[in-house]
């Protein structure tokens, strides 16, 4: 089976192949159980364990720090391959890789060395930033305040993707001075409750639900300002989604090929006796493949541009982050469209039998639609247009919630 970027269109370097071959056996095992997990809503605990046993979460750490020294481009290629096997796994790990990227950007202090060591050991860190319901879109309602020799975290988060599979959760909060801060707490700490209440029709196995923090004791040394985070984090998180969408589109192609290869039934008014030889069906497959190719090409291009920008930042060069974000958003607009086109078009010539829930072909559209709904495209289209025409820079970051006008 052809993997997302593992083909002649995107020839791989020997170093990438060597890296990818460490994880491909695990990816294949993940793929084998994907349909069953989706059908039975079985959370992929074993699949996550397989990846963490290989220290997949340490990809970006240098070899001297216990990692694999993977470039950003290599990371996104691997995530696309993993998404082709099961896109839930990539989203589960998205927050972790974002945490690691920020960790690599920070000076090597006692704090950063501590967390690099935990990541190198295979531990995972989930995100805890978005707040549910009527939370204000401009501030965190989750609070951290000092009580004697320790601090206390109080609040509720939603979309804490991957928290059920992780040892730690990186929580956004407001401190007593009103400043936005973040603090990493154990998912098993007293007062922490992780709920599996995500009920989306796609990416349903990501455990993107509620996390409650009820008077959780926090070491004050773990509290950090959010002002000095890695400057390209917005682009980074979006490119993870692009790699995921590319993987989903390629998985849709592979499943369609398998289905058509075995299909014996056809229609009395079809042009041939077998679907695999029907010019109209072949045309449809070509269209699906082209859409997946476009999604993969743009995702890879965005990954490479991000990699180049990150390299310049490490060298101390000033990088136009607004231009980088606008470039990634342009890719997002088209990748989302093409992934949805691929996962929808596959049904155009497969017949009613392809709708069987036993085949789970619908999961590709459900998952693509869910990933594409993150950071809605309509806002990115407007932001890109405003940037190109009026020079208005894209927002460096944002929160979601109830917008309260002054």
N, C-alpha and C positions, 0 to 999 in steps of 0.2 A: 504494500500500500504506500502510495506517495504521501509524504508529509508536507506540511504547509510551505516551507521554504527549501525543502530537500529535493530539488529537482534541477534539471539542466538549465532552466531559466535563471535560477539563482545558484550558480555553482558555489560550493562551499570551500573554504580554505581547509587544509589538513588540520590546522589547529582547532577550527570549529567542529569538524567532524569528530576529532578526538574527544572534545568536550561533550558534544551531543551524545556520543555513543555510551558515555557513562550513564546517561539518563533514559535513553530510548527503550531499553528493556522495561523499565518502570512505566514509561508512557504507554507501552503496548499493553501492560497489565491494567493500567487505568482504563484504556479504551475497551478492553474486554468486558468490564463491568458497568460501563456507562449507561447502556440501555436499561439494564435491570435496576440500577440505582434510580434512574429517572422515573421508571414505571412505578417503583415501590416507595418513592421518596425516602431513599436510604442515604443518610448522610455519609460522605466519603471518608470516614475516619481512617480506614485501612489504606486508602489511596494516599492520604496525607502522610500517614506513617511511613509508607514506602518512600516518598520523596524526602521526608526529613531524615530518614535513616541514611540517605545518600548525601545529606546536607545540601539539598537543593537551594535552600534559603540563604546559603553562604556563597552563592555564585559570584557576587560582586566583590566580596572581600579579596584582598590580595592573597597570594599563596603564602606569604610570610606571616599573614594574620589568620591563617587557617582556612582560607577560601580557595576559589578556583581562578581568580583573576580575570573573570569574564568581562568583556567590554559591554557597554550598553547595547550595542547592536546585537551582540551574541545573546545577551539576556532576552531581548525581544524576539529574536528568532526562536529561541527555546520556548518562550511563552506561547508563541504561535503554534509550535509543534504540540505543546501540552494542550492548548485550547482545541486543537483538532481531535485530540483524544477525549477530552472532557473539559469544556469551557468553564465549568464550575470551579475547577481547581485553580485556574489562573486568577479568577476573581477572589477566591479565598486568600491567595497569596499577595494580592495587589498591595494592600496596606503594609504588609511586611516589607516588601521590596522598596516601597516608598520610605519607610522608616530607615532601612539600611542605606538608601541613597543619601538621606540627610545625615546619617551617621558618618558616612565617608567624607562628607563635606566639612564636618566640624573638626576643629583642632584636636589633636590627640591628647586628651585630658584623662584624668582618672575615670570620669563618667563615661567618656566615649570608649575607652579601652575596656571598661567593664562590659558594655553592651556588645562590643565587637566580639569579645570572648563568648558571650552567650549565643550570639548568632552563629559563630564558628562551631559551637557545640551542637547546633541543629535546632535551637529554640526559635519559636516564631512570635512575632509581635503584630497584633491586630490593631486596626484603627478604631478610635472612639471619638468622633468629631461631630457628626450630624445629630441634631436634637429633634425630637418628635413634636407633633401637634402644633400648638400655638407659640412655640419658642420664637423669640425675636431673631430675625435674620441678621442682625448687626452685632450681636454679642452672644457669648455662651451663658446659658442660665445655670449650667453646671458650675459649682463653686468649689474653690479650695481655700481654706482659711487656717490660720495658725491656732493651735491649742497646746500651750505649754511647749514641750520639746519636740513636738511633731505637728504635722498638718493633717487636716481632714478633708476628704473629697466627698462631695454630696451632689448627686444629680442623676440624670437619666439620658441615655443616648439611644439612637436608632441607627440602622445600617452599620452595625458593628461587624462588618463582614469578616468571617473567619475566626471570630473570637472563641467560638466553641472548640476550635481545633488548636488554639494558641496558648502558650504559657503566659503571655503578657498582653496588655492592651495600652496603647498610647492615647491618652485622654486629653481633649481640649477643654479648658476651663477658664474661668475668670477668677483672678486673685482678689485680695481685699483692697488693693489699690485700683481695681478696675482694669488691670492689664490682662490681655490674653496670654495664657500660659499653657504648657502641656506637662503632663506627668505620666510616667509609666508605672502601672500597678499590675500585680499578679492577678490573673483571672481566677485564681483560687483563694485570694485574700478574703478575710472576714469582711462581710458587707458587700461583696461583689456578687451579682447574680446575672448570669447570661441566659437569655431566653431564646428558644428556637421558634420565634413567632413571625418570621418572614414568610409571607404567603403570596409572593409574586408568581405569575404563571410561567416565568422563565428564570433561569439561574436559581432554581428553587432549592438547590442543595448547598448554597453558600453560607447558610446560617447568618444572613444579613439582618438580624433582628435586634431586639432590645438588650441593652446592658444597663443595670441599675447599680449605682454606687451609693451605699447607705452608710455614712460615717466611716469611710474607709481610711485607715491610718496611712499616712504618706510620709516618707522621709523627705524633709525639706530640700535635701541635696538633689532629689529627683525632679524638682520643679524647675522648668526652663521657660524662658520667654519664647514666643513664637516669631519674634522679629528677625531672627538670624537663621532662618531655615534655608535649605539649599534653594538657590534662586530659580532653578528650572523645575521645581516640584510640580507646578501646574501642568506643564508640558509632559513631564514624566508620567503622571497618573493618567493623562489622556492617551498617551501612546500605548500604555498597557491595554487600554480598551481597544485601541486599533489593532494590536496584535491578536487580541481575543477574537475580534470580529473577523479578521483574516483567517484565523484557525477554524472558526465556525463555518465560514464560506467554503473552505477547502474540504472540511468534513462532509458538507452537503454534497459536494461534487463526488467524493469517494463513495458515499452511500448510494447516490443515484447511479453511478457506474455499476456497483454491485447489484443493485435492483434490476437494471436493464439487462445485465449480463445473464441473469437467471430467468427473466420474464418470458413465459411461453404464450400467454394470452395476448390477443390483440383485437382489433375491430374489423368488422366485415368491410368497412370502407377505408381501411388503412392501405398504404401503398405496398407493403410487404407483409410476409407471414410472421416475421419476427421483429420485435421492437428495435432490436440492436442494429437492424439493417434499414429501418424506416428513415428516409431522409428528413422528415419533419421532426421526428424524435431526436435525430442526430443534431439537427439545427438547434433544438431546444437545449440539448446538452452542451453544445458549443457556446450558446449564450450564457448558460450557467457558469461554465468554466471561465469565460471571458470576464464575467463579473467578479468571480473569485480571484482571478489574476489581477484585476485592477485594484481590488481591496488589498491584496498581498503586496503589490508593488508600491502603493502609496503608504502602507503601514511601514514597510521596510525603509522607504525614503525618509519618512518622518523620524524613524528610529536612528538612521544614520545622521540626520541633521542635528538631532538631540545629542548624539554621541560626540559629534564635532564641536558643538557648543560647550558641552561639559569639559572636553579636553582643553579648550581655550580658557575656560574659567579656572581650571586647575593650574594653568600656567600664569594666572594673574591678569589675563586679558579681559578688558571690559567687553561684555557681550550684550547685544541688543535683545533683551529678553522679550520685549514686546513683539519684535519681528519673529522671534522663534515661536512664541505662542500663536501668532497669527498664521504662521506656516503650518503648525500642527492642527490648528482649527480648520484650515482649508482641507487638510487631509481628512480630518474627522467628518466633514460634511459629505465627502464623496465616499469614503470607506463605509460609513453607515448606510448610505444609499445602495451601494453595490452589494454589501453583505445581505441586506434585506431583499434586494432583487434576486440574488442567487438562491436564498432560502425559500423564496416564494415561487420563483419560476420553475423549480424542480417538479412541482405538482402539475404543471401545465400539460404534460403529455404522458403521465405515468398511469392514469386510470384510477378508478375509485378504490381498487385494492391497495393502492399506495397510502390510502388514508387510514389503514388499519392501525389501531393503537399498538399492536404487537411490533410494528416496524419502528415506531417512535420517530418517524421522519419529521414530524411536526416540532420536535424539540429544537431543531436547528433554527427555525423561524422564531420560536418562543424565546430562545436564548439570545439570538441576535437582536430581537426587538427589545429585550430587557437591557442588554448592554448599551444599545444605541440610545435608549431613553435616559441614560445617565448624562448629566450635563447637556441639556437639550440642544439639538442642532439649530433650532430657530434662533437662539440667542447667539450662537457662534456665527451664523450667517450674517446677522446684523452687526456683530462686533467686527468681523472681517471687513465688511463693507464700509463701516465707519472709520476703520483704520486706514484702508486704502484711499478713501476719498477725502477724509477730514483729518487724518493723522491722529485720531483719538486712540490712545493706547488701550489694549485689552486689559481688563482688571487683573491684578496680580493674583487674586484669590477671591473666594466668596464663601458665604454661608447660605444655607436655605432655611426658610422659616417664614413667619409672619412679618411682613414689612410694615413697620410703623413710621409713618411720615411725621416729621417734626411739626 
